[in-house]
Amino acid sequence: MKKQKIRNITECAIFVAILAIISQIALPTGPVPITLQVLALSLTGYYLGMKKSTTVIVTYLLLGFVGAPVFSSFQGGIQALLSYTGGFILGFVPFVIFCAICNERRLGILLGIVGLLICHTIGILWYSYLSGQSIINSFVVVSLPYLIKDIILVIIGYYLASLIKKRI
């Protein structure tokens, strides 16, 4: 039983580290940078399942909120949540959970994409609120340019998780 507990803790720590590292690969393109976070988040949910992926995302968010520079472009602290990208950061939680549900119920990619759309919706609403722009305008600025890339990253995350499971 101890070996399994150590393995679970190790897997969670590795995925928090992966998420923190991949978050730093960012191209500033306006209010929302282009990142590979969706890949790391989907891989986390699809590979680890509900309990461990929830532990990973909560740990990642807590690290960021207490000031560790784990969010994109080495941001951390409550100001990251209060920024234009804060809604997307909060949207990571349902996104990972939906990917984990797909993993546990063997539903393929569909719910992961639903989770991604929820994440984008929270991000759009948050950006709209902070910027004073309409929801449609906010969608065009912070979501539309990234949707195709993010859907592709969800698909890649799903297949990477499948490959890793077969090898380990």
VENTA-V773557 format. One record per residue. N is the residue number from 1. PHI is phi in whole degrees, 0 to 359 (* if undefined). PSI is psi in whole degrees, -180 to 180 (999 if undefined). BURIAL is + if it has 24 or more other C-alpha atoms within 12 Angstrom, else -. Layout:
BEGIN
{{N:PHI:PSI:BURIAL} {N:PHI:PSI:BURIAL}}
END
This chain:
BEGIN
{{1:*:-37:-} {2:296:-39:-} {3:299:-41:-} {4:294:-40:-} {5:296:-44:-} {6:297:-41:-} {7:297:-44:-} {8:299:-46:-} {9:297:-42:-} {10:296:-46:-} {11:301:-45:-} {12:298:-44:+} {13:298:-41:+} {14:297:-43:-} {15:288:-33:+} {16:297:-44:+} {17:296:-44:+} {18:301:-47:+} {19:298:-44:+} {20:296:-40:+} {21:289:-48:+} {22:296:-30:+} {23:297:-23:+} {24:279:-13:+} {25:278:94:-} {26:220:137:-} {27:251:114:-} {28:292:122:-} {29:230:16:-} {30:135:-147:-} {31:294:-25:+} {32:234:119:+} {33:284:160:+} {34:279:123:+} {35:225:175:+} {36:251:18:+} {37:302:-38:+} {38:300:-37:+} {39:298:-49:+} {40:295:-40:+} {41:293:-45:+} {42:293:-41:+} {43:301:-42:+} {44:301:-52:+} {45:294:-45:+} {46:292:-32:+} {47:272:-46:+} {48:274:-25:+} {49:85:-179:+} {50:299:-57:+} {51:297:-51:+} {52:287:-38:+} {53:290:-33:+} {54:295:-41:+} {55:300:-43:+} {56:297:-50:+} {57:291:-38:+} {58:294:-42:+} {59:298:-46:+} {60:301:-47:+} {61:295:-43:+} {62:297:-43:+} {63:302:-46:+} {64:295:-43:+} {65:291:-27:+} {66:274:1:-} {67:115:-7:-} {68:296:135:-} {69:281:64:+} {70:261:-16:+} {71:280:170:+} {72:306:147:+} {73:59:34:+} {74:59:37:-} {75:271:153:+} {76:199:169:+} {77:93:169:+} {78:297:-26:-} {79:297:-27:-} {80:294:-38:+} {81:291:-33:+} {82:276:2:-} {83:272:178:+} {84:301:-27:+} {85:269:-1:+} {86:302:-37:+} {87:295:-38:+} {88:294:-41:+} {89:300:-45:+} {90:295:-34:+} {91:291:-13:+} {92:300:-33:+} {93:296:-57:+} {94:296:-32:+} {95:300:-50:+} {96:296:-40:+} {97:297:-42:+} {98:294:-39:+} {99:297:-40:+} {100:295:-38:+} {101:299:-42:+} {102:301:-42:+} {103:298:-49:+} {104:286:-29:-} {105:255:6:-} {106:52:53:-} {107:260:7:-} {108:74:-142:+} {109:265:-21:+} {110:309:-54:+} {111:293:-27:+} {112:298:-41:+} {113:290:-37:+} {114:300:-45:+} {115:299:-40:+} {116:299:-44:+} {117:295:-35:+} {118:295:-44:+} {119:302:-47:+} {120:297:-40:+} {121:298:-45:+} {122:298:-42:+} {123:297:-43:+} {124:297:-47:+} {125:297:-42:+} {126:296:-46:+} {127:298:-44:+} {128:301:-45:+} {129:298:-48:-} {130:289:-37:-} {131:272:-18:-} {132:78:10:-} {133:273:160:-} {134:294:162:-} {135:296:-40:+} {136:295:-46:-} {137:298:-42:-} {138:297:-42:+} {139:303:-46:+} {140:295:-35:-} {141:278:-46:+} {142:248:-3:+} {143:235:-54:+} {144:309:-45:-} {145:295:-16:-} {146:252:-12:+} {147:300:-49:+} {148:298:-47:-} {149:302:-45:-} {150:293:-39:+} {151:296:-42:+} {152:298:-41:-} {153:294:-34:+} {154:297:-44:+} {155:296:-45:+} {156:298:-43:+} {157:301:-41:+} {158:298:-48:+} {159:289:-35:-} {160:297:-44:-} {161:300:-42:+} {162:298:-44:+} {163:296:-44:-} {164:297:-42:-} {165:299:-38:-} {166:291:-31:-} {167:273:-24:-} {168:254:999:-}}
END
